[in-house]
């Protein structure tokens, strides 16, 4: 709730991570970017949400595998190596979202994860 107040919009929650978070850290950048870091079971994930439709991941690396995937009615860009994707970026037309996961996930696992965001 405090993060939503800090950035001025309702920040979504991520419930479908492939690990159980033991530590969750909330950040507000420039009063318009929400970042939530999840750590647990030796793994980590970073979720970002901002208003608008621009890529908010902050990740400008080159990836061997880049794939467009449909999750419901969302067009999601997955990036990673050898079909194990570590980054997902998408927009719903009003807000932009990204999730970076240290351990790569398959396209199917990303679908489950993105569908868990509410």
N, CA and C of each residue as an Amber inpcrd file, in Angstrom:
protein
   354
   0.8230000  -1.1970000   0.0000000   0.0000000   0.0000000   0.0000000
   0.8630000   1.2560000   0.0000000   1.9450000   1.2380000   0.7930000
   2.8170000   2.4090000   0.8500000   3.5010000   2.6550000  -0.4870000
   3.8890000   1.5800000  -1.1800000   4.5150000   1.7380000  -2.4850000
   3.5230000   2.3320000  -3.4830000   2.2980000   1.8670000  -3.4740000
   1.2660000   2.4190000  -4.3610000   1.0580000   3.9030000  -4.0870000
   1.0560000   4.2910000  -2.8170000   0.9200000   5.7010000  -2.4590000
   2.1150000   6.5040000  -2.9470000   3.3180000   5.9370000  -2.8370000
   4.5350000   6.6530000  -3.2320000   4.5920000   6.9150000  -4.7340000
   4.1000000   5.9620000  -5.5440000   4.1940000   6.1230000  -6.9980000
   2.9130000   6.6730000  -7.6230000   1.8170000   6.6970000  -6.8770000
   0.5860000   7.2950000  -7.3660000  -0.2950000   6.3940000  -8.2100000
  -0.0590000   5.0910000  -8.1900000  -0.9320000   4.1370000  -8.8830000
  -0.9050000   2.8230000  -8.1190000  -1.8790000   1.9720000  -8.3870000
  -1.9800000   0.6950000  -7.6960000  -0.9400000  -0.2810000  -8.2450000
  -0.0410000  -0.7270000  -7.3900000   1.0200000  -1.6440000  -7.7940000
   0.5090000  -3.0770000  -7.6810000   0.7050000  -3.8350000  -8.7450000
   0.2470000  -5.2290000  -8.7930000   1.0760000  -6.0990000  -7.8560000
   0.5190000  -7.2370000  -7.5050000   1.2320000  -8.2180000  -6.6950000
   1.5800000  -9.4360000  -7.5300000   2.7130000 -10.0480000  -7.2430000
   3.1620000 -11.2450000  -7.9470000   3.0420000 -12.4240000  -6.9900000
   2.2420000 -13.4100000  -7.3460000   2.0460000 -14.5520000  -6.4460000
   2.5530000 -15.8690000  -7.0180000   2.8980000 -15.9260000  -8.2810000
   3.2590000 -17.1990000  -8.9110000   4.7350000 -17.4300000  -9.1150000
   5.5720000 -16.8740000  -8.2680000   7.0110000 -17.0700000  -8.4170000
   7.3700000 -18.5480000  -8.2630000   8.4330000 -19.0010000  -8.9330000
   8.8210000 -20.4080000  -8.8530000   9.6160000 -20.7450000  -7.5840000
   9.5550000 -19.8770000  -6.6060000  10.1930000 -20.1010000  -5.3100000
   9.3930000 -19.3560000  -4.2550000   9.6170000 -19.7040000  -3.0010000
   8.9140000 -19.0430000  -1.9040000   9.7560000 -17.8560000  -1.4260000
   9.2420000 -16.6370000  -1.5790000  10.0060000 -15.4640000  -1.1460000
  10.1820000 -15.4430000   0.3770000  11.4210000 -15.2540000   0.7940000
  11.7370000 -15.1190000   2.2110000  11.9810000 -13.6580000   2.5760000
  12.3180000 -12.8610000   1.5590000  12.5640000 -11.4370000   1.7630000
  11.9720000 -10.6820000   0.5750000  11.1950000  -9.6390000   0.8650000
  10.6020000  -8.8040000  -0.1720000  10.9810000  -7.3550000   0.1370000
  11.5370000  -6.6630000  -0.8620000  11.9580000  -5.2830000  -0.6980000
  11.2160000  -4.4140000  -1.7020000  10.6800000  -3.2910000  -1.2370000
   9.8850000  -2.3980000  -2.0730000  10.6640000  -1.1090000  -2.3100000
  10.6650000  -0.6510000  -3.5810000  11.3790000   0.5690000  -3.9500000
  10.4840000   1.4490000  -4.8170000  10.6450000   2.7540000  -4.6530000
  10.0090000   3.7330000  -5.5260000  11.1260000   4.5740000  -6.1350000
  11.1660000   4.6300000  -7.4700000  12.1690000   5.4380000  -8.1530000
  11.4790000   6.5810000  -8.8780000  11.9690000   7.7850000  -8.6600000
  11.4850000   8.9940000  -9.3260000   9.9830000   9.1880000  -9.1510000
   9.4050000   8.6030000  -8.1240000   7.9730000   8.7190000  -7.8260000
   7.0720000   8.2050000  -8.9420000   7.6330000   7.4320000  -9.9010000
   6.7720000   6.9080000 -10.9650000   7.1490000   5.4920000 -11.4140000
   8.0990000   4.8660000 -10.7190000   8.4820000   3.4910000 -11.0310000
   8.4780000   2.6820000  -9.7360000   7.6640000   1.6370000  -9.7150000
   7.6020000   0.7390000  -8.5530000   8.4750000  -0.4770000  -8.8390000
   9.2930000  -0.8470000  -7.8810000  10.1330000  -2.0390000  -8.0140000
   9.9810000  -2.8880000  -6.7620000   9.7520000  -4.1830000  -6.9670000
   9.6340000  -5.1210000  -5.8580000  10.6410000  -6.2350000  -6.1020000
  11.5310000  -6.4300000  -5.1320000  12.5450000  -7.4740000  -5.2350000
  12.1790000  -8.6200000  -4.3060000  12.2160000  -9.8230000  -4.8580000
  11.8770000 -11.0360000  -4.1140000  13.1260000 -11.9060000  -4.0090000
  13.4040000 -12.4260000  -2.8050000  14.5330000 -13.3280000  -2.5980000
  14.0900000 -14.5030000  -1.7520000  14.5660000 -15.6990000  -2.1100000
  14.2540000 -16.8870000  -1.3360000  14.7670000 -18.1410000  -2.0130000
  15.0710000 -19.1260000  -1.2270000  15.5330000 -20.4220000  -1.7130000
  16.7110000 -20.2810000  -2.6790000  17.5830000 -19.3170000  -2.4260000
  18.7510000 -19.0960000  -3.2700000  18.4320000 -18.4710000  -4.6140000
  17.2160000 -17.9640000  -4.7960000  16.8040000 -17.3550000  -6.0550000
  16.3410000 -15.9230000  -5.8190000  16.2540000 -15.1680000  -6.9140000
  15.7530000 -13.7990000  -6.8010000  14.9740000 -13.4260000  -8.0580000
  14.0780000 -12.4530000  -7.8790000  13.2810000 -11.9150000  -8.9800000
  13.0420000 -10.4390000  -8.7160000  12.9250000  -9.6590000  -9.7990000
  12.6500000  -8.2370000  -9.6740000  11.4660000  -7.8910000 -10.5700000
  10.4150000  -7.3450000  -9.9650000   9.2140000  -6.9240000 -10.6760000
   9.1990000  -5.4050000 -10.7380000   8.9120000  -4.8580000 -11.9120000
   8.7920000  -3.4100000 -12.0650000   7.4660000  -3.0710000 -12.7240000
   6.8890000  -1.9520000 -12.2910000   5.6500000  -1.4510000 -12.8810000
   5.7250000   0.0610000 -12.9350000   5.2870000   0.6270000 -14.0530000
   5.2400000   2.0820000 -14.2020000   4.0920000   2.4350000 -15.1310000
   3.6610000   3.6790000 -15.0880000   2.6160000   4.1270000 -15.9960000
   3.2340000   4.3500000 -17.3710000   2.4360000   4.2010000 -18.4130000
   2.9320000   4.3710000 -19.7750000   3.2090000   3.0270000 -20.4250000
   3.7850000   3.0760000 -21.6170000   3.9860000   1.8530000 -22.3980000
   5.4470000   1.5720000 -22.7280000   6.3670000   2.3060000 -22.1470000
   7.7890000   2.1240000 -22.4330000   8.3830000   0.9740000 -21.6240000
   9.4210000   0.3340000 -22.1610000  10.1690000  -0.7100000 -21.4680000
  10.7460000  -0.1180000 -20.1830000  10.3890000  -0.6750000 -19.0400000
  10.8660000  -0.1540000 -17.7550000  11.8630000  -1.1000000 -17.0810000
  12.3330000  -2.1060000 -17.8000000  13.1880000  -3.1320000 -17.1920000
  14.5610000  -2.6050000 -16.7860000  15.0600000  -1.5930000 -17.4850000
  16.4110000  -1.1110000 -17.2140000  17.4790000  -2.0830000 -17.6970000
  17.0810000  -3.1110000 -18.4310000  17.9910000  -4.1500000 -18.9250000
  18.1610000  -3.9680000 -20.4260000  19.3590000  -3.5790000 -20.8440000
  19.6100000  -3.3240000 -22.2600000  20.6470000  -4.2920000 -22.8200000
  20.7430000  -5.4640000 -22.1930000  21.6690000  -6.4940000 -22.6630000
  21.1510000  -7.1210000 -23.9490000  22.0740000  -7.7100000 -24.7110000
  21.7190000  -8.4880000 -25.8960000  21.4520000  -9.9120000 -25.4370000
  20.3940000 -10.5290000 -25.9510000  20.0320000 -11.8950000 -25.5820000
  19.9960000 -12.7740000 -26.8220000  20.4370000 -14.0130000 -26.6730000
  20.4460000 -14.9690000 -27.7810000  19.0330000 -15.3240000 -28.2160000
  18.1110000 -15.4160000 -27.2750000  16.7190000 -15.7730000 -27.5750000
  15.8020000 -14.6140000 -27.1870000  15.0460000 -14.1230000 -28.1480000
  14.0210000 -13.1160000 -27.9010000  12.7600000 -13.6370000 -28.5660000
  11.6850000 -13.7300000 -27.8110000  10.4530000 -14.3100000 -28.3300000
   9.2560000 -13.4830000 -27.9050000   8.3360000 -13.2720000 -28.8380000
   7.0630000 -12.6440000 -28.5360000   6.0880000 -13.7600000 -28.1670000
   5.3980000 -13.6050000 -27.0680000   4.4880000 -14.6340000 -26.5770000
   3.1700000 -13.9820000 -26.1710000   2.0700000 -14.6600000 -26.4210000
   0.7650000 -14.1520000 -26.0350000   0.3570000 -14.7930000 -24.7120000
   0.0900000 -13.9550000 -23.7110000  -0.4000000 -14.4210000 -22.4050000
  -1.7530000 -13.7640000 -22.2070000  -2.8130000 -14.5310000 -22.3880000
  -4.1440000 -13.9330000 -22.4140000  -4.2110000 -13.0020000 -23.6000000
  -4.5150000 -11.7250000 -23.3570000  -4.5080000 -10.7520000 -24.4490000
  -3.2910000  -9.8320000 -24.4030000  -2.2800000 -10.2090000 -23.6180000
  -1.0610000  -9.4150000 -23.4900000   0.0330000  -9.9380000 -24.4140000
   0.6780000  -9.0340000 -25.1390000   1.8350000  -9.3810000 -25.9540000
   3.0730000  -9.2050000 -25.0710000   3.7610000 -10.3010000 -24.7600000
   4.8950000 -10.3000000 -23.8420000   6.1760000 -10.6020000 -24.6180000
   7.2190000  -9.8310000 -24.3510000   8.5290000 -10.1070000 -24.9290000
   9.3540000 -10.8510000 -23.8970000   9.8000000 -12.0570000 -24.2510000
  10.6580000 -12.8640000 -23.3790000  12.0770000 -12.8020000 -23.9190000
  13.0540000 -12.6730000 -23.0070000  14.4600000 -12.6150000 -23.4060000
  15.2620000 -13.5650000 -22.5400000  16.2080000 -14.2560000 -23.1690000
  17.0500000 -15.1790000 -22.4080000  18.0030000 -15.9400000 -23.2940000
  18.3730000 -17.1050000 -22.8340000  19.3240000 -17.9650000 -23.5300000
  18.7050000 -19.3480000 -23.7150000  18.8650000 -19.9500000 -24.8590000
  18.4320000 -21.3210000 -25.1620000  17.0720000 -21.6770000 -24.5770000
  16.0930000 -20.8630000 -24.8700000  14.7020000 -21.0670000 -24.4670000
  14.4820000 -21.1020000 -22.9540000  15.4380000 -20.6050000 -22.1960000
  15.2640000 -20.3530000 -20.7680000  15.3400000 -18.8370000 -20.6230000
  14.1930000 -18.2280000 -20.4110000  14.0840000 -16.7690000 -20.4340000
  14.2290000 -16.1910000 -19.0340000  15.0080000 -15.1230000 -18.9360000
  15.2490000 -14.4760000 -17.6440000  14.5690000 -13.1190000 -17.5150000
  13.9520000 -12.6450000 -18.5920000  13.3290000 -11.3230000 -18.5780000
  12.0350000 -11.3530000 -19.3810000  10.9920000 -10.7610000 -18.8190000
   9.7190000 -10.5870000 -19.5230000   9.3250000  -9.1210000 -19.4390000
   8.8630000  -8.5710000 -20.5670000   8.4740000  -7.1590000 -20.6570000
   7.1350000  -7.0900000 -21.3770000   6.1800000  -6.3020000 -20.8440000
   4.8960000  -6.1370000 -21.5090000   4.1960000  -4.8790000 -21.0280000
   3.1290000  -4.5280000 -21.7360000   2.2780000  -3.4020000 -21.3570000
   0.8270000  -3.8090000 -21.5550000  -0.0400000  -3.2220000 -20.7560000
  -1.4770000  -3.4470000 -20.9300000  -2.1300000  -2.2390000 -21.6020000
  -1.2990000  -1.3310000 -22.1150000  -1.7910000  -0.1190000 -22.7620000
  -1.8270000   1.0880000 -21.8500000  -1.8480000   0.8470000 -20.5380000
  -1.8320000   1.9350000 -19.5560000  -0.5840000   1.9050000 -18.6960000
  -0.1510000   0.6920000 -18.3470000   1.0310000   0.5140000 -17.5060000
   2.0120000  -0.4270000 -18.1940000   3.2910000  -0.2910000 -17.8330000
   4.3380000  -1.1810000 -18.3180000   4.7940000  -2.0530000 -17.1660000
   5.1830000  -3.2860000 -17.5040000   5.6000000  -4.2530000 -16.5060000
   6.8530000  -4.9640000 -16.9900000   7.6730000  -5.4020000 -16.0420000
   8.7960000  -6.2710000 -16.3710000   9.1180000  -7.1230000 -15.1510000
   9.5830000  -8.3120000 -15.4390000  10.0650000  -9.2030000 -14.3910000
  11.3820000  -9.7930000 -14.8690000  12.3900000  -9.7070000 -14.0240000
  13.6710000 -10.3490000 -14.2790000  13.8530000 -11.4300000 -13.2250000
  14.1760000 -12.6280000 -13.6800000  14.3820000 -13.7550000 -12.7750000
  15.7730000 -14.3170000 -13.0240000  16.5270000 -14.4430000 -11.9670000
  17.9020000 -14.9150000 -12.0610000  18.0010000 -16.2690000 -12.7680000
  17.1940000 -17.2270000 -12.3380000  17.1680000 -18.5520000 -12.9720000
  16.1570000 -18.4950000 -14.1110000  16.5400000 -18.9220000 -15.2880000
  15.6480000 -18.8510000 -16.4390000  14.4240000 -19.7380000 -16.3030000
  13.3460000 -19.3350000 -16.9760000  12.0990000 -20.0850000 -16.9900000
  11.7090000 -20.3920000 -18.4320000  10.9670000 -21.4640000 -18.6120000
  10.4340000 -21.7960000 -19.9310000   9.2980000 -20.8270000 -20.2730000
   8.8960000 -20.8210000 -21.5270000   7.7780000 -19.9770000 -21.9430000
   6.5110000 -20.3390000 -21.1710000   6.2860000 -21.6230000 -20.9530000
   5.0950000 -22.0670000 -20.2160000   5.1200000 -21.5730000 -18.7710000
   6.2820000 -21.6310000 -18.1270000   6.4050000 -21.1550000 -16.7430000
   6.1840000 -19.6410000 -16.6730000   6.6500000 -18.9100000 -17.6830000
   6.4110000 -17.4670000 -17.7160000   4.9230000 -17.1770000 -17.8270000
   4.2140000 -17.9490000 -18.6330000   2.7700000 -17.7480000 -18.7780000
   2.0790000 -17.8680000 -17.4260000   2.4070000 -18.9040000 -16.6770000
   1.8220000 -19.1040000 -15.3490000   2.1680000 -17.9300000 -14.4310000
   3.4280000 -17.5140000 -14.4500000   3.8720000 -16.4060000 -13.5930000
   3.1410000 -15.1090000 -13.9340000   3.0750000 -14.7530000 -15.2110000
   2.4420000 -13.4990000 -15.6170000   0.9430000 -13.5310000 -15.3060000
   0.3130000 -14.6850000 -15.4920000  -1.1080000 -14.7990000 -15.1630000
  -1.3740000 -14.6510000 -13.6620000  -0.3440000 -14.8240000 -12.8200000
  -0.5150000 -14.7090000 -11.3620000  -0.4630000 -13.2600000 -10.8770000
  -0.1350000 -12.3420000 -11.7530000   0.0040000 -10.9430000 -11.3470000
  -1.3700000 -10.2970000 -11.3030000  -1.6520000  -9.6620000 -10.1810000
  -2.9680000  -9.0340000  -9.9890000  -2.8200000  -7.6850000  -9.3060000
